[in-house]
């Protein structure tokens, strides 16, 4: 014979108590998940800020190596000047924009 279970007030109370505990656990887990998501967003922002700071540090404003002015005299070789300029630009980590600013100041009449 099958074991029949009848809904009694005791069974209903136990079921309701179980559901309430289950709902509390679910609510706590949701709150913990939300905190983890917020922490992840904060960490992601901190990482992005750090990357930007590293990029700024990587662009030297003070040059490690400098280059003399180019006056376009007969004894000056424009190819050699540009070759040295590009090598120094790599060492100093100049951006293309920075290179344009610098070369404009190095070219003299």
C-alpha positions as CSV (number, residue, x, y, z in Angstrom):
1,X,0.0,0.0,0.0
2,X,1.3,3.5,-0.8
3,X,2.4,5.8,1.9
4,X,-0.2,8.6,1.7
5,X,0.6,12.0,3.1
6,X,-2.2,14.2,4.2
7,X,-1.9,17.9,4.4
8,X,-2.4,18.7,8.1
9,X,-1.9,22.0,9.8
10,X,1.4,20.7,11.2
11,X,2.6,19.7,7.7
12,X,1.5,23.1,6.3
13,X,3.3,24.9,9.1
14,X,6.5,22.9,8.5
15,X,6.2,23.6,4.7
16,X,5.7,27.3,5.3
17,X,8.7,27.4,7.7
18,X,10.9,25.6,5.2
19,X,9.8,28.1,2.5
20,X,10.5,31.1,4.7
21,X,14.0,29.7,5.5
22,X,14.6,29.0,1.9
23,X,13.5,32.5,0.9
24,X,15.9,34.0,3.5
25,X,18.8,32.0,2.1
26,X,17.9,33.1,-1.4
27,X,17.7,36.7,-0.3
28,X,21.1,36.5,1.5
29,X,22.6,34.9,-1.6
30,X,21.2,37.7,-3.8
31,X,22.6,40.3,-1.5
32,X,26.0,38.6,-1.5
33,X,26.0,38.4,-5.3
34,X,25.1,42.0,-5.6
35,X,28.1,42.9,-3.3
36,X,30.4,40.7,-5.3
37,X,29.2,42.4,-8.5
38,X,29.8,45.8,-7.0
39,X,33.3,44.8,-5.8
40,X,34.1,43.5,-9.3
41,X,33.0,46.8,-10.8
42,X,35.1,48.7,-8.4
43,X,38.1,46.4,-9.0
44,X,37.6,46.8,-12.8
45,X,37.6,50.5,-12.5
46,X,40.7,50.4,-10.3
47,X,42.5,48.2,-12.9
48,X,41.4,50.6,-15.7
49,X,42.7,53.6,-13.7
50,X,46.0,51.8,-13.1
51,X,46.4,51.0,-16.8
52,X,45.8,54.7,-17.6
53,X,48.4,55.7,-15.0
54,X,50.9,53.2,-16.4
55,X,50.3,54.6,-19.9
56,X,51.0,58.1,-18.7
57,X,54.2,57.0,-16.9
58,X,55.3,55.2,-20.1
59,X,55.2,58.5,-22.0
60,X,58.3,60.4,-20.8
61,X,58.1,64.2,-20.8
62,X,61.7,64.4,-19.9
63,X,63.9,62.9,-22.6
64,X,66.5,60.3,-21.8
65,X,68.4,61.2,-25.0
66,X,68.3,64.4,-26.9
67,X,69.1,65.3,-30.5
68,X,70.8,68.4,-31.9
69,X,69.0,70.8,-34.2
70,X,69.0,70.2,-38.0
71,X,70.0,73.3,-40.0
72,X,70.0,71.7,-43.5
73,X,73.6,72.6,-44.1
74,X,75.6,70.8,-46.8
75,X,77.5,68.7,-44.2
76,X,74.3,67.5,-42.4
77,X,72.7,64.4,-43.7
78,X,68.9,64.5,-43.5
79,X,68.6,60.7,-43.8
80,X,71.0,60.3,-40.8
81,X,69.1,63.0,-38.9
82,X,65.8,61.2,-39.4
83,X,67.3,57.8,-38.5
84,X,68.7,59.1,-35.3
85,X,65.5,61.0,-34.6
86,X,63.4,57.8,-34.9
87,X,65.8,55.8,-32.7
88,X,65.8,58.5,-30.0
89,X,62.0,58.6,-30.3
90,X,61.8,54.9,-29.5
91,X,64.1,55.2,-26.6
92,X,62.2,58.2,-25.2
93,X,58.8,56.6,-26.0
94,X,57.5,59.5,-28.0
95,X,54.1,59.3,-29.5
96,X,53.6,60.3,-33.1
97,X,52.1,63.6,-31.9
98,X,55.1,64.2,-29.6
99,X,57.4,63.5,-32.5
100,X,55.8,66.1,-34.6
101,X,56.1,68.7,-31.8
102,X,59.8,67.9,-31.3
103,X,60.8,67.7,-34.9
104,X,59.1,71.1,-35.6
105,X,61.4,72.6,-33.0
106,X,64.6,70.8,-34.2
107,X,64.3,71.9,-37.8
108,X,66.0,75.3,-38.3
109,X,66.7,77.5,-41.3
